[in-house]
Amino acid sequence: MQEQAERQRMGPPPVWDESARSDDAEEQWKSRAFDMAPDIASALGASPLALTADTRVRGVGILAETPVPVH
């Protein structure tokens, strides 16, 4: 939801639409999405930027894979 709202605020459609694609807008979105990632991770669990050598860890970490290759 946060990503879709920000994407819509920036101009591109909130859901991918190849017919409305703009290379400049997509590059701006990729940069913004990258910057948003730690905040979104914090809201959903733990930001990878907050982890240190002193962070207590229990269990197994999970890494999500995007369904579409990111270039």
Secondary structure, 3 states (H helix, E strand, C coil): CHHHHHHHHHCCCCCCCHHHCCHHHHHHHHHHHHHHHHHHHHHHCCCHHHCCCCCCCCCCCCCCCCCCCCC
